[in-house]
């Protein structure tokens, strides 16, 4: 809506008017009612607010909250963390360094989800193992702390998670890509792999 682009739904966030007339980010795209779609990034949400695009798109007066982009980011973060729990219940994640190493040795991994506050040596060790056994690099993210990942996965702390199925890796990439429009998903302080 804000940029006038025609994009796939996976790159967008839907917004609806709530029952109280307030604007609500519908990050799951399941809420009832007329919705408007905005590119999934902070700049586009801010532009839609500035251009009064929500009122035009929803066909009526609506005053977006001043922290709409922050609200959207928080909901996208929660959705990503809930997805981790779903992937664990589906048996699509290997958690912790020992389980991750064992899974990598048995089958091709499809992604690494690392805690942003994890040590470089553990992350690099897993990357080297994947490259050595499978001759490839896999997509890696580091958007959440070990505590945040632990809470989502039913543990105190989780530093390493290996995505074991291609379908879950694809779904994770969509969710985390939408979050990437609002905040960094890989810490700038991480060194590049040395292989």
MIVO-143926 format. One record per residue (C-alpha): residue number from 0; residue in one letter; x, y, z. Coordinates in steps of 0.2 Angstrom, whole numbers, plus 5000, padded with zeros to 4 digits. Layout:
<rec fido="NUM" bakol="a" x="X" y="Y" z="Z"/>
...
***
This chain:
<rec fido="0" bakol="x" x="5000" y="5000" z="5000"/>
<rec fido="1" bakol="x" x="5013" y="5013" z="5005"/>
<rec fido="2" bakol="x" x="5025" y="5009" z="4990"/>
<rec fido="3" bakol="x" x="5013" y="5004" z="4977"/>
<rec fido="4" bakol="x" x="5023" y="4988" z="4973"/>
<rec fido="5" bakol="x" x="5015" y="4972" z="4969"/>
<rec fido="6" bakol="x" x="5024" y="4959" z="4980"/>
<rec fido="7" bakol="x" x="5021" y="4941" z="4986"/>
<rec fido="8" bakol="x" x="5012" y="4940" z="5003"/>
<rec fido="9" bakol="x" x="5027" y="4933" z="5011"/>
<rec fido="10" bakol="x" x="5035" y="4950" z="5009"/>
<rec fido="11" bakol="x" x="5021" y="4959" z="5016"/>
<rec fido="12" bakol="x" x="5012" y="4963" z="5033"/>
<rec fido="13" bakol="x" x="4993" y="4964" z="5034"/>
<rec fido="14" bakol="x" x="4984" y="4978" z="5044"/>
<rec fido="15" bakol="x" x="4966" y="4978" z="5049"/>
<rec fido="16" bakol="x" x="4954" y="4989" z="5059"/>
<rec fido="17" bakol="x" x="4951" y="4981" z="5076"/>
<rec fido="18" bakol="x" x="4933" y="4980" z="5084"/>
<rec fido="19" bakol="x" x="4938" y="4996" z="5094"/>
<rec fido="20" bakol="x" x="4943" y="5005" z="5078"/>
<rec fido="21" bakol="x" x="4961" y="5004" z="5081"/>
<rec fido="22" bakol="x" x="4974" y="4999" z="5068"/>
<rec fido="23" bakol="x" x="4980" y="4981" z="5071"/>
<rec fido="24" bakol="x" x="4995" y="4973" z="5063"/>
<rec fido="25" bakol="x" x="4989" y="4956" z="5058"/>
<rec fido="26" bakol="x" x="5005" y="4946" z="5056"/>
<rec fido="27" bakol="x" x="4997" y="4930" z="5054"/>
<rec fido="28" bakol="x" x="4985" y="4937" z="5040"/>
<rec fido="29" bakol="x" x="4970" y="4928" z="5048"/>
<rec fido="30" bakol="x" x="4960" y="4942" z="5057"/>
<rec fido="31" bakol="x" x="4943" y="4946" z="5049"/>
<rec fido="32" bakol="x" x="4938" y="4961" z="5040"/>
<rec fido="33" bakol="x" x="4945" y="4972" z="5027"/>
<rec fido="34" bakol="x" x="4964" y="4973" z="5027"/>
<rec fido="35" bakol="x" x="4978" y="4983" z="5019"/>
<rec fido="36" bakol="x" x="4995" y="4976" z="5015"/>
<rec fido="37" bakol="x" x="5012" y="4985" z="5018"/>
<rec fido="38" bakol="x" x="5029" y="4979" z="5013"/>
<rec fido="39" bakol="x" x="5037" y="4971" z="5028"/>
<rec fido="40" bakol="x" x="5049" y="4984" z="5034"/>
<rec fido="41" bakol="x" x="5050" y="4998" z="5045"/>
<rec fido="42" bakol="x" x="5052" y="5012" z="5032"/>
<rec fido="43" bakol="x" x="5036" y="5006" z="5023"/>
<rec fido="44" bakol="x" x="5026" y="5006" z="5038"/>
<rec fido="45" bakol="x" x="5032" y="5023" z="5043"/>
<rec fido="46" bakol="x" x="5028" y="5029" z="5025"/>
<rec fido="47" bakol="x" x="5010" y="5022" z="5026"/>
<rec fido="48" bakol="x" x="5007" y="5031" z="5042"/>
<rec fido="49" bakol="x" x="5015" y="5047" z="5035"/>
<rec fido="50" bakol="x" x="5005" y="5046" z="5019"/>
<rec fido="51" bakol="x" x="4988" y="5043" z="5028"/>
<rec fido="52" bakol="x" x="4988" y="5027" z="5018"/>
<rec fido="53" bakol="x" x="4979" y="5016" z="5031"/>
<rec fido="54" bakol="x" x="4963" y="5028" z="5031"/>
<rec fido="55" bakol="x" x="4962" y="5027" z="5012"/>
<rec fido="56" bakol="x" x="4965" y="5008" z="5011"/>
<rec fido="57" bakol="x" x="4953" y="5005" z="5025"/>
<rec fido="58" bakol="x" x="4940" y="5017" z="5019"/>
<rec fido="59" bakol="x" x="4938" y="5027" z="5034"/>
<rec fido="60" bakol="x" x="4946" y="5038" z="5047"/>
<rec fido="61" bakol="x" x="4959" y="5029" z="5057"/>
<rec fido="62" bakol="x" x="4973" y="5036" z="5067"/>
<rec fido="63" bakol="x" x="4988" y="5024" z="5067"/>
<rec fido="64" bakol="x" x="4997" y="5023" z="5084"/>
<rec fido="65" bakol="x" x="5014" y="5032" z="5084"/>
<rec fido="66" bakol="x" x="5023" y="5016" z="5088"/>
<rec fido="67" bakol="x" x="5015" y="5005" z="5074"/>
<rec fido="68" bakol="x" x="5032" y="4999" z="5067"/>
<rec fido="69" bakol="x" x="5037" y="4994" z="5085"/>
<rec fido="70" bakol="x" x="5021" y="4985" z="5088"/>
<rec fido="71" bakol="x" x="5023" y="4976" z="5071"/>
<rec fido="72" bakol="x" x="5041" y="4971" z="5075"/>
<rec fido="73" bakol="x" x="5036" y="4964" z="5092"/>
<rec fido="74" bakol="x" x="5022" y="4954" z="5085"/>
<rec fido="75" bakol="x" x="5034" y="4947" z="5071"/>
<rec fido="76" bakol="x" x="5047" y="4943" z="5085"/>
<rec fido="77" bakol="x" x="5034" y="4933" z="5094"/>
<rec fido="78" bakol="x" x="5028" y="4924" z="5078"/>
<rec fido="79" bakol="x" x="5046" y="4919" z="5075"/>
<rec fido="80" bakol="x" x="5048" y="4912" z="5092"/>
<rec fido="81" bakol="x" x="5032" y="4903" z="5092"/>
<rec fido="82" bakol="x" x="5037" y="4895" z="5075"/>
<rec fido="83" bakol="x" x="5053" y="4888" z="5084"/>
<rec fido="84" bakol="x" x="5042" y="4879" z="5097"/>
<rec fido="85" bakol="x" x="5031" y="4872" z="5082"/>
<rec fido="86" bakol="x" x="5047" y="4866" z="5073"/>
<rec fido="87" bakol="x" x="5053" y="4858" z="5089"/>
<rec fido="88" bakol="x" x="5036" y="4849" z="5092"/>
<rec fido="89" bakol="x" x="5037" y="4843" z="5074"/>
<rec fido="90" bakol="x" x="5054" y="4835" z="5076"/>
<rec fido="91" bakol="x" x="5062" y="4847" z="5064"/>
<rec fido="92" bakol="x" x="5075" y="4855" z="5076"/>
<rec fido="93" bakol="x" x="5091" y="4848" z="5084"/>
<rec fido="94" bakol="x" x="5095" y="4858" z="5099"/>
<rec fido="95" bakol="x" x="5111" y="4861" z="5109"/>
<rec fido="96" bakol="x" x="5129" y="4857" z="5102"/>
<rec fido="97" bakol="x" x="5129" y="4838" z="5105"/>
<rec fido="98" bakol="x" x="5112" y="4835" z="5097"/>
<rec fido="99" bakol="x" x="5116" y="4847" z="5083"/>
<rec fido="100" bakol="x" x="5133" y="4839" z="5079"/>
<rec fido="101" bakol="x" x="5124" y="4822" z="5079"/>
<rec fido="102" bakol="x" x="5111" y="4828" z="5067"/>
<rec fido="103" bakol="x" x="5123" y="4836" z="5055"/>
<rec fido="104" bakol="x" x="5133" y="4820" z="5054"/>
<rec fido="105" bakol="x" x="5117" y="4810" z="5050"/>
<rec fido="106" bakol="x" x="5108" y="4821" z="5037"/>
<rec fido="107" bakol="x" x="5110" y="4837" z="5028"/>
<rec fido="108" bakol="x" x="5105" y="4852" z="5038"/>
<rec fido="109" bakol="x" x="5094" y="4866" z="5030"/>
<rec fido="110" bakol="x" x="5098" y="4880" z="5042"/>
<rec fido="111" bakol="x" x="5107" y="4886" z="5058"/>
<rec fido="112" bakol="x" x="5097" y="4896" z="5071"/>
<rec fido="113" bakol="x" x="5110" y="4903" z="5083"/>
<rec fido="114" bakol="x" x="5108" y="4913" z="5099"/>
<rec fido="115" bakol="x" x="5114" y="4931" z="5096"/>
<rec fido="116" bakol="x" x="5124" y="4930" z="5113"/>
<rec fido="117" bakol="x" x="5132" y="4913" z="5109"/>
<rec fido="118" bakol="x" x="5151" y="4911" z="5108"/>
<rec fido="119" bakol="x" x="5159" y="4912" z="5091"/>
<rec fido="120" bakol="x" x="5168" y="4896" z="5093"/>
<rec fido="121" bakol="x" x="5153" y="4885" z="5094"/>
<rec fido="122" bakol="x" x="5144" y="4893" z="5080"/>
<rec fido="123" bakol="x" x="5160" y="4892" z="5069"/>
<rec fido="124" bakol="x" x="5162" y="4874" z="5074"/>
<rec fido="125" bakol="x" x="5145" y="4869" z="5067"/>
<rec fido="126" bakol="x" x="5147" y="4879" z="5051"/>
<rec fido="127" bakol="x" x="5164" y="4870" z="5048"/>
<rec fido="128" bakol="x" x="5156" y="4853" z="5051"/>
<rec fido="129" bakol="x" x="5142" y="4857" z="5039"/>
<rec fido="130" bakol="x" x="5155" y="4863" z="5026"/>
<rec fido="131" bakol="x" x="5166" y="4848" z="5029"/>
<rec fido="132" bakol="x" x="5153" y="4835" z="5028"/>
<rec fido="133" bakol="x" x="5141" y="4842" z="5016"/>
<rec fido="134" bakol="x" x="5152" y="4854" z="5006"/>
<rec fido="135" bakol="x" x="5140" y="4869" z="5008"/>
<rec fido="136" bakol="x" x="5135" y="4883" z="5019"/>
<rec fido="137" bakol="x" x="5117" y="4884" z="5026"/>
<rec fido="138" bakol="x" x="5107" y="4899" z="5030"/>
<rec fido="139" bakol="x" x="5110" y="4906" z="5047"/>
<rec fido="140" bakol="x" x="5101" y="4918" z="5058"/>
<rec fido="141" bakol="x" x="5105" y="4925" z="5076"/>
<rec fido="142" bakol="x" x="5090" y="4936" z="5080"/>
<rec fido="143" bakol="x" x="5086" y="4930" z="5097"/>
<rec fido="144" bakol="x" x="5096" y="4928" z="5114"/>
<rec fido="145" bakol="x" x="5099" y="4911" z="5121"/>
<rec fido="146" bakol="x" x="5086" y="4915" z="5135"/>
<rec fido="147" bakol="x" x="5073" y="4920" z="5122"/>
<rec fido="148" bakol="x" x="5076" y="4904" z="5112"/>
<rec fido="149" bakol="x" x="5076" y="4894" z="5128"/>
<rec fido="150" bakol="x" x="5059" y="4901" z="5133"/>
<rec fido="151" bakol="x" x="5052" y="4897" z="5115"/>
<rec fido="152" bakol="x" x="5059" y="4879" z="5116"/>
<rec fido="153" bakol="x" x="5055" y="4874" z="5134"/>
<rec fido="154" bakol="x" x="5073" y="4875" z="5141"/>
<rec fido="155" bakol="x" x="5083" y="4888" z="5151"/>
<rec fido="156" bakol="x" x="5094" y="4892" z="5137"/>
<rec fido="157" bakol="x" x="5097" y="4887" z="5119"/>
<rec fido="158" bakol="x" x="5112" y="4893" z="5109"/>
<rec fido="159" bakol="x" x="5112" y="4881" z="5094"/>
<rec fido="160" bakol="x" x="5097" y="4874" z="5084"/>
<rec fido="161" bakol="x" x="5099" y="4865" z="5067"/>
<rec fido="162" bakol="x" x="5084" y="4865" z="5055"/>
<rec fido="163" bakol="x" x="5082" y="4847" z="5049"/>
<rec fido="164" bakol="x" x="5069" y="4848" z="5036"/>
<rec fido="165" bakol="x" x="5068" y="4858" z="5020"/>
<rec fido="166" bakol="x" x="5050" y="4863" z="5022"/>
<rec fido="167" bakol="x" x="5053" y="4870" z="5040"/>
<rec fido="168" bakol="x" x="5068" y="4879" z="5034"/>
<rec fido="169" bakol="x" x="5058" y="4887" z="5020"/>
<rec fido="170" bakol="x" x="5044" y="4893" z="5032"/>
<rec fido="171" bakol="x" x="5057" y="4899" z="5044"/>
<rec fido="172" bakol="x" x="5065" y="4909" z="5030"/>
<rec fido="173" bakol="x" x="5049" y="4918" z="5026"/>
<rec fido="174" bakol="x" x="5045" y="4922" z="5045"/>
<rec fido="175" bakol="x" x="5063" y="4928" z="5048"/>
<rec fido="176" bakol="x" x="5064" y="4938" z="5032"/>
<rec fido="177" bakol="x" x="5049" y="4948" z="5037"/>
<rec fido="178" bakol="x" x="5057" y="4952" z="5054"/>
<rec fido="179" bakol="x" x="5073" y="4957" z="5045"/>
<rec fido="180" bakol="x" x="5064" y="4972" z="5038"/>
<rec fido="181" bakol="x" x="5062" y="4979" z="5056"/>
<rec fido="182" bakol="x" x="5078" y="4973" z="5065"/>
<rec fido="183" bakol="x" x="5095" y="4964" z="5062"/>
<rec fido="184" bakol="x" x="5093" y="4945" z="5061"/>
<rec fido="185" bakol="x" x="5112" y="4943" z="5061"/>
<rec fido="186" bakol="x" x="5123" y="4952" z="5074"/>
<rec fido="187" bakol="x" x="5135" y="4964" z="5065"/>
<rec fido="188" bakol="x" x="5149" y="4958" z="5078"/>
<rec fido="189" bakol="x" x="5149" y="4940" z="5071"/>
<rec fido="190" bakol="x" x="5165" y="4936" z="5062"/>
<rec fido="191" bakol="x" x="5163" y="4928" z="5045"/>
<rec fido="192" bakol="x" x="5166" y="4909" z="5043"/>
<rec fido="193" bakol="x" x="5185" y="4905" z="5040"/>
<rec fido="194" bakol="x" x="5183" y="4891" z="5027"/>
***
